[in-house]
Amino acid sequence: MNLSTVANCRFLSPAVYTAAFLLMALVGGVCDAQSDDERASGGSIVDSAYLPPTSIATARIRPQLLLESEIFQWMPIEVAEAWTQEALGLDLRSVQDVRFVLNFPAGRGAPPMGFVIRLSQPFDPAGIDPELLAVEDPQMVGQRQVYALGDRQMPFLLHALDPQTILIASPAMLEPMILAEDATGELADLVATESSDQPAVEIGIGMLMLRPIAMQMAQQAGEDLPPPMRRLTEVPNYLDAIWVNVSANQATFHTELRLIASDDGAAEKLQDIVDEAIVNARDMFVQQMDAEVDDDGPIGQAQRAYARRLADGMLAMMQPQREGDRLLYEAESGVSVAAVGVLTGLLMPAVQAARNAARRVATANNLKQIGLAMHNYHSAYRKLPGPAIVDENGKPLLSWRVAVLPFVEQQALYEQFHLDEPWDSPHNIQLIDQMPDVYRDPEIETDPGETIYHAMVDDKALQKHGGPNRFRDCLDGLSNTIMAVQVTKENAVPWTAPIDFEIDWDDPLAGIKRMEPGGIQVLMADGAVLVFDESLGAETFKKMITRAGGEIIDAR
C-alpha cells in the first residue's frame, strides 16, 4: 500500500484524535515520575531529532514537569486515563515526552505535521480500539508498518519507531521525520541553540521560510491598522525566529518569549518598532477611555486617573528587554487552583458551543457552494440540472450532484464519468470514492461515498422529474423556496445516485437533520442559507418547499 492509498481511507474525525493526543500530552505521567538522570537529560527525545529541513515550527512538552504545578491537580486526569486505556490500550502515566513538528505547507489543505511520543513502557498498537482505525489491520508503507488514523481532510499514520516511541504523522511527513535524526536546517539549528532542560513546554517557530507569507499577511493587515500602529507591518523583515519557554512552579507559570532577529542591528530596529507601537497603544487606550467618560466631576476624574495608571502599568509590563540579537519578555502568572477547576467547568460548554458553531459555518459554506453551482449551471444552460442526468427515454442515470461538478471546481472528475451509463455501472461506480468535500458533512460520518446533501424534488418543489426546471417557474419567489437540505444519516445515499429526499407531505420535517443546539439549515433557491426554527411548525416548512403555492414566507 502506498501513501496515497492510506490517505484516502475512511478515517476517524480529527477532533477526536487531536483531543486524545492533547490529553496524552498534558496529563501524562501522573504517577510514574522520571528519574533525576532522565529529567536532567531532558527526556529521551534528542532535541534536534525528527525535525526535517522543511519544518517551520515545533513544540516539546514534558508532562511530568507540568504536573508538578498544583494547577494540574484540578484537571480531569481520571477521565483522560480511562479514555486512553480503553481506546488506545495506553497507560497514560507512561507518557514522558512529546514532540510536535509542523512542516512548511505544500498546496491547499492542512500543512503536514507529526507527533513523537516517548513512553516509559512498551506500547502495542494492536491494542487500539478498531473503531478509531480506518483499516483494522496494519498496512505497509514501504518497509514500515503503519496504522491509519484521522479523516480525509487530516489523515495520520501511526508507526512504532521502537516499543517505547510512537510516531504519528501526516502521510507526507512520516518518512521525512524518521530520516531527520541528524538533519540540519532552520528549525533544527534553532532547537539546538535555544532548547534547555528546564521548561515544561518549549515552542519554536522559524521565520526564514515563512517570511514571504508573513510579509504578505502583514501588508494586508496594515490596511486595517490605525496609522500609529502600521510600523508593526515591518516586524517580519527583522524577525528570524520566535521561541517560547513555559516553566511550571507550584502554583504559577513562568513564561519567556524570545523574539530573535538576524543580528544586533536588526534587533535594535525591532525594539524601536515594538516600543513605538506599545507607547502608541497606550496613548490610544487613554484617549478612548477619556472619550467614554463624560463626567467632569470627582468620579470622572478618578476614572481617568485609573485608566492612566492601568495603561502605564501595562506599558511597563509589555516593554521588552534587548540582549544582543533578541528581545525578551518574561511574565510570571499565578492562578488560583480552585479557580482552575471552576473555569474548566465553565469553559467546557463554551468549547462545545464553539465546535457547534464551527460545524454550522462549515455546513453553511457547503450549502452556499451548492447554491452557487446551481445558479451558475442555470446561467450556462438557462435551466436547473433537474433531479438527474437522464437517458433518451428519461430514465435517471446520475445525480444532479454529478451534473454540477464543473461548477464546484471538479471539471476533471466530471470528465471521468460516462454520462450515458447509470451511476452503478462498472465504470461509474468506481468514482464514488472520489466524492468532493462539498458533499461531505463536517459532523456526520457516513459510509464512504455517501452524502446527506439532498435537493428538494417533487412535482410541487423547485425541481421535479421530467422538467423543465427553471427559476422563472418559481412563482413563490426564490427567497421563499427551499432548494436543498441535509437529511439524517439513515437517509444518506451514494452521492452519484439519482436519489433525493422523499418528501412526506404529512410530516415534511421527518428525516431532515437537526443542528445542535437546534434548528434546520436550509439552502434557499436564491442561494441564501438560513436556519429554520422548528417552532414555526411543519405547515410553514411545507409552504417553503412549494415553488408555486402562492404563499409568502418570512422565516429568516
QUIQUIRA-V728489 format. One record per residue. N is the residue number from 1. RES is the residue in three letters. PHI is phi in whole degrees, 0 to 359 (NA if undefined). OMEGA is omega in whole degrees, 0 to 359 (999 if undefined). D_FIRST is the distance of its C-alpha to the first C-alpha in whole Angstrom. Layout:
BEGIN
N&RES&PHI&OMEGA&D_FIRST  N&RES&PHI&OMEGA&D_FIRST
END
This chain:
BEGIN
1&MET&NA&178&0  2&ASN&263&184&4  3&LEU&297&183&7  4&SER&294&178&8  5&THR&295&179&6  6&VAL&296&184&7  7&ALA&294&183&10  8&ASN&264&177&11  9&CYS&288&178&11  10&ARG&275&187&15  11&PHE&240&173&16  12&LEU&286&177&19  13&SER&305&180&22  14&PRO&296&180&22  15&ALA&298&180&26  16&VAL&294&181&25  17&TYR&296&181&23  18&THR&298&178&25  19&ALA&299&179&28  20&ALA&299&181&27  21&PHE&297&182&26  22&LEU&297&177&29  23&LEU&296&177&31  24&MET&300&185&29  25&ALA&291&190&30  26&LEU&271&186&34  27&VAL&236&177&35  28&GLY&291&173&33  29&GLY&74&185&35  30&VAL&294&186&38  31&CYS&247&184&40  32&ASP&275&182&38  33&ALA&288&176&40  34&GLN&290&172&39  35&SER&287&180&41  36&ASP&298&180&44  37&ASP&294&179&42  38&GLU&296&183&38  39&ARG&293&181&40  40&ALA&296&180&42  41&SER&276&178&39  42&GLY&82&180&37  43&GLY&99&187&34  44&SER&262&181&31  45&ILE&271&178&29  46&VAL&301&188&31  47&ASP&306&186&32  48&SER&264&182&30  49&ALA&284&175&27  50&TYR&65&180&24  51&LEU&243&179&25  52&PRO&301&180&24  53&PRO&301&181&26  54&THR&266&179&25  55&SER&284&186&26  56&ILE&239&181&29  57&ALA&208&178&30  58&THR&211&173&29  59&ALA&220&177&31  60&ARG&232&183&32  61&ILE&238&173&33  62&ARG&250&190&35  63&PRO&303&185&35  64&GLN&292&175&38  65&LEU&291&177&40  66&LEU&297&185&40  67&LEU&287&173&41  68&GLU&289&178&44  69&SER&279&179&45  70&GLU&298&183&47  71&ILE&303&186&46  72&PHE&284&177&42  73&GLN&290&180&44  74&TRP&262&179&45  75&MET&276&183&41  76&PRO&283&185&39  77&ILE&296&183&38  78&GLU&299&179&38  79&VAL&296&180&36  80&ALA&296&179&33  81&GLU&298&182&34  82&ALA&296&183&33  83&TRP&294&183&31  84&THR&292&178&28  85&GLN&292&182&29  86&GLU&286&187&29  87&ALA&274&186&25  88&LEU&247&185&24  89&GLY&65&187&26  90&LEU&242&173&27  91&ASP&281&184&30  92&LEU&299&181&31  93&ARG&292&186&34  94&SER&272&181&32  95&VAL&288&183&30  96&GLN&255&191&32  97&ASP&205&181&31  98&VAL&230&175&28  99&ARG&241&175&27  100&PHE&251&180&26  101&VAL&227&178&25  102&LEU&244&181&25  103&ASN&266&177&24  104&PHE&298&183&25  105&PRO&297&179&24  106&ALA&240&179&23  107&GLY&79&183&24  108&ARG&280&179&24  109&GLY&92&182&23  110&ALA&292&178&23  111&PRO&292&177&22  112&PRO&300&181&20  113&MET&209&179&21  114&GLY&202&178&20  115&PHE&230&172&22  116&VAL&245&183&23  117&ILE&241&180&25  118&ARG&258&184&27  119&LEU&246&177&28  120&SER&269&179&31  121&GLN&215&183&30  122&PRO&298&179&26  123&PHE&236&179&24  124&ASP&252&180&22  125&PRO&301&179&19  126&ALA&295&179&19  127&GLY&277&180&22  128&ILE&290&177&21  129&ASP&303&180&22  130&PRO&304&179&19  131&GLU&295&180&21  132&LEU&273&185&20  133&LEU&260&174&16  134&ALA&288&177&14  135&VAL&231&188&12  136&GLU&297&181&14  137&ASP&273&177&12  138&PRO&295&179&10  139&GLN&247&177&7  140&MET&250&171&6  141&VAL&246&189&6  142&GLY&65&178&8  143&GLN&260&187&10  144&ARG&250&177&10  145&GLN&274&183&10  146&VAL&226&171&10  147&TYR&242&184&12  148&ALA&269&177&12  149&LEU&229&175&15  150&GLY&90&176&17  151&ASP&219&185&17  152&ARG&296&180&17  153&GLN&286&184&19  154&MET&218&180&19  155&PRO&283&176&15  156&PHE&226&173&15  157&LEU&239&177&13  158&LEU&255&180&15  159&HIS&223&178&15  160&ALA&274&178&18  161&LEU&293&171&19  162&ASP&203&185&22  163&PRO&303&183&23  164&GLN&241&180&25  165&THR&226&182&23  166&ILE&251&172&21  167&LEU&248&175&19  168&ILE&239&189&18  169&ALA&215&169&17  170&SER&300&181&15  171&PRO&308&181&12  172&ALA&285&185&14  173&MET&256&186&16  174&LEU&301&185&14  175&GLU&293&178&15  176&PRO&302&180&18  177&MET&290&180&20  178&ILE&295&184&19  179&LEU&278&185&20  180&ALA&266&183&23  181&GLU&305&181&25  182&ASP&241&185&28  183&ALA&288&172&27  184&THR&245&181&30  185&GLY&161&184&31  186&GLU&305&185&33  187&LEU&286&178&31  188&ALA&299&178&31  189&ASP&295&179&35  190&LEU&297&180&36  191&VAL&296&180&35  192&ALA&299&182&36  193&THR&276&191&39  194&GLU&259&187&40  195&SER&291&177&38  196&SER&217&184&40  197&ASP&272&191&40  198&GLN&278&188&42  199&PRO&294&172&41  200&ALA&283&179&39  201&VAL&225&173&37  202&GLU&234&177&36  203&ILE&228&179&35  204&GLY&232&179&34  205&ILE&229&175&34  206&GLY&269&187&34  207&MET&256&187&36  208&LEU&297&179&36  209&MET&286&182&32  210&LEU&277&189&33  211&ARG&304&179&37  212&PRO&302&179&37  213&ILE&292&181&35  214&ALA&297&179&38  215&MET&295&179&41  216&GLN&296&179&40  217&MET&295&180&39  218&ALA&296&179&43  219&GLN&295&178&44  220&GLN&293&179&43  221&ALA&292&182&44  222&GLY&300&180&48  223&GLU&294&181&49  224&ASP&261&181&49  225&LEU&277&172&51  226&PRO&298&182&54  227&PRO&310&181&56  228&PRO&295&184&57  229&MET&255&190&53  230&ARG&286&176&52  231&ARG&293&177&52  232&LEU&299&179&49  233&THR&293&179&47  234&GLU&274&185&47  235&VAL&305&181&46  236&PRO&301&179&42  237&ASN&296&188&44  238&TYR&251&186&45  239&LEU&265&178&43  240&ASP&262&183&40  241&ALA&198&175&38  242&ILE&233&179&39  243&TRP&226&180&39  244&VAL&232&172&40  245&ASN&244&174&41  246&VAL&233&177&41  247&SER&248&182&43  248&ALA&252&172&44  249&ASN&257&184&48  250&GLN&303&183&49  251&ALA&227&182&50  252&THR&221&170&49  253&PHE&245&173&46  254&HIS&252&183&47  255&THR&245&177&45  256&GLU&235&178&45  257&LEU&247&178&44  258&ARG&244&172&44  259&LEU&260&190&44  260&ILE&259&180&43  261&ALA&263&183&45  262&SER&288&178&45  263&ASP&199&182&48  264&ASP&298&180&51  265&GLY&296&178&53  266&ALA&294&178&50  267&ALA&295&178&50  268&GLU&295&178&53  269&LYS&294&179&53  270&LEU&297&178&50  271&GLN&297&179&53  272&ASP&299&180&55  273&ILE&295&183&53  274&VAL&294&180&52  275&ASP&299&179&55  276&GLU&297&180&57  277&ALA&295&180&54  278&ILE&294&179&55  279&VAL&296&179&59  280&ASN&296&178&58  281&ALA&295&177&56  282&ARG&299&181&59  283&ASP&295&179&62  284&MET&295&179&60  285&PHE&297&180&59  286&VAL&297&179&63  287&GLN&298&179&64  288&GLN&295&179&62  289&MET&295&178&64  290&ASP&299&182&67  291&ALA&292&183&66  292&GLU&275&179&65  293&VAL&264&183&69  294&ASP&255&180&72  295&ASP&257&179&74  296&ASP&268&180&76  297&GLY&279&182&78  298&PRO&301&180&77  299&ILE&295&179&74  300&GLY&298&178&73  301&GLN&296&179&74  302&ALA&294&178&72  303&GLN&296&179&69  304&ARG&293&179&69  305&ALA&296&178&69  306&TYR&297&180&66  307&ALA&300&180&64  308&ARG&291&178&65  309&ARG&296&178&65  310&LEU&297&181&61  311&ALA&296&180&61  312&ASP&293&177&62  313&GLY&295&177&60  314&MET&295&178&57  315&LEU&300&180&58  316&ALA&295&181&58  317&MET&290&188&55  318&MET&270&181&53  319&GLN&284&183&55  320&PRO&278&171&52  321&GLN&258&180&54  322&ARG&255&175&53  323&GLU&229&180&52  324&GLY&65&185&52  325&ASP&265&185&48  326&ARG&216&171&47  327&LEU&255&185&49  328&LEU&238&170&49  329&TYR&241&174&49  330&GLU&225&181&49  331&ALA&215&175&50  332&GLU&248&183&51  333&SER&237&175&50  334&GLY&256&181&51  335&VAL&230&177&50  336&SER&298&182&52  337&VAL&296&178&50  338&ALA&293&182&51  339&ALA&293&182&51  340&VAL&298&179&47  341&GLY&298&179&47  342&VAL&296&181&48  343&LEU&296&178&47  344&THR&300&178&43  345&GLY&297&180&44  346&LEU&289&185&46  347&LEU&281&183&43  348&MET&302&175&40  349&PRO&298&179&42  350&ALA&293&178&42  351&VAL&296&179&38  352&GLN&297&178&37  353&ALA&297&179&39  354&ALA&294&178&38  355&ARG&296&179&34  356&ASN&299&179&36  357&ALA&296&179&37  358&ALA&296&178&34  359&ARG&293&178&33  360&ARG&298&179&36  361&VAL&295&180&36  362&ALA&296&177&32  363&THR&296&179&33  364&ALA&299&179&36  365&ASN&296&177&34  366&ASN&298&179&32  367&LEU&297&179&35  368&LYS&296&177&37  369&GLN&296&178&34  370&ILE&296&178&34  371&GLY&299&179&38  372&LEU&296&178&38  373&ALA&297&178&36  374&MET&298&181&38  375&HIS&292&178&41  376&ASN&293&175&40  377&TYR&298&180&39  378&HIS&297&178&43  379&SER&294&182&44  380&ALA&282&187&42  381&TYR&245&180&43  382&ARG&60&175&46  383&LYS&194&173&45  384&LEU&280&182&42  385&PRO&292&185&39  386&GLY&76&182&40  387&PRO&295&187&38  388&ALA&201&164&36  389&ILE&281&187&36  390&VAL&241&175&38  391&ASP&273&185&38  392&GLU&294&178&42  393&ASN&262&179&43  394&GLY&84&180&42  395&LYS&282&179&39  396&PRO&297&180&37  397&LEU&247&185&33  398&LEU&224&183&31  399&SER&291&171&32  400&TRP&300&179&34  401&ARG&296&174&31  402&VAL&284&183&29  403&ALA&300&184&33  404&VAL&266&180&33  405&LEU&307&180&29  406&PRO&299&184&31  407&PHE&261&171&33  408&VAL&239&177&30  409&GLU&62&180&29  410&GLN&231&180&26  411&GLN&300&182&28  412&ALA&298&178&25  413&LEU&292&179&23  414&TYR&303&183&27  415&GLU&289&178&27  416&GLN&279&182&24  417&PHE&283&167&26  418&HIS&269&188&28  419&LEU&287&178&31  420&ASP&260&179&33  421&GLU&238&179&31  422&PRO&292&184&30  423&TRP&298&183&28  424&ASP&257&175&26  425&SER&294&182&26  426&PRO&307&179&23  427&HIS&279&187&23  428&ASN&295&183&24  429&ILE&294&179&22  430&GLN&289&184&18  431&LEU&267&183&19  432&ILE&299&182&20  433&ASP&292&180&17  434&GLN&264&182&18  435&MET&303&178&21  436&PRO&296&182&23  437&ASP&298&183&24  438&VAL&296&178&27  439&TYR&262&183&27  440&ARG&257&181&25  441&ASP&283&182&27  442&PRO&287&185&27  443&GLU&245&185&29  444&ILE&269&178&28  445&GLU&268&179&24  446&THR&269&172&24  447&ASP&296&182&22  448&PRO&306&176&19  449&GLY&82&179&21  450&GLU&257&182&24  451&THR&228&175&27  452&ILE&248&176&30  453&TYR&272&185&32  454&HIS&234&173&34  455&ALA&274&173&37  456&MET&278&184&41  457&VAL&236&179&42  458&ASP&185&178&45  459&ASP&302&181&48  460&LYS&264&187&50  461&ALA&270&182&47  462&LEU&301&180&46  463&GLN&242&181&43  464&LYS&221&176&44  465&HIS&290&178&43  466&GLY&91&175&45  467&GLY&54&356&46  468&PRO&285&179&47  469&ASN&242&183&46  470&ARG&228&179&47  471&PHE&297&183&48  472&ARG&293&178&52  473&ASP&278&180&52  474&CYS&275&187&51  475&LEU&288&179&55  476&ASP&284&183&54  477&GLY&101&183&53  478&LEU&298&182&49  479&SER&284&181&49  480&ASN&248&188&50  481&THR&236&181&48  482&ILE&281&176&44  483&MET&262&185&42  484&ALA&208&180&38  485&VAL&218&168&38  486&GLN&253&179&35  487&VAL&253&179&35  488&THR&287&181&34  489&LYS&301&181&30  490&GLU&296&181&32  491&ASN&260&178&33  492&ALA&296&181&29  493&VAL&225&172&28  494&PRO&304&190&26  495&TRP&295&180&26  496&THR&271&184&27  497&ALA&285&179&29  498&PRO&282&183&33  499&ILE&233&177&34  500&ASP&224&181&35  501&PHE&305&178&37  502&GLU&271&186&40  503&ILE&287&173&43  504&ASP&262&185&46  505&TRP&292&175&49  506&ASP&281&179&51  507&ASP&214&188&48  508&PRO&293&179&46  509&LEU&272&181&44  510&ALA&294&176&43  511&GLY&86&180&39  512&ILE&263&183&39  513&LYS&291&174&37  514&ARG&260&176&39  515&MET&272&168&38  516&GLU&259&6&39  517&PRO&272&180&42  518&GLY&169&179&43  519&GLY&98&181&43  520&ILE&232&176&41  521&GLN&277&180&40  522&VAL&229&174&41  523&LEU&264&179&40  524&MET&275&184&44  525&ALA&293&177&44  526&ASP&274&179&46  527&GLY&95&179&42  528&ALA&281&175&43  529&VAL&246&179&41  530&LEU&228&178&44  531&VAL&257&178&44  532&PHE&276&178&46  533&ASP&279&184&48  534&GLU&297&178&48  535&SER&294&177&52  536&LEU&289&173&53  537&GLY&93&182&52  538&ALA&294&181&50  539&GLU&295&178&53  540&THR&295&179&53  541&PHE&298&179&49  542&LYS&300&179&50  543&LYS&295&180&52  544&MET&285&178&49  545&ILE&281&185&47  546&THR&289&181&50  547&ARG&266&184&50  548&ALA&216&181&54  549&GLY&270&178&56  550&GLY&84&181&58  551&GLU&270&171&57  552&ILE&240&188&57  553&ILE&243&172&54  554&ASP&231&181&54  555&ALA&254&182&51  556&ARG&278&999&50
END
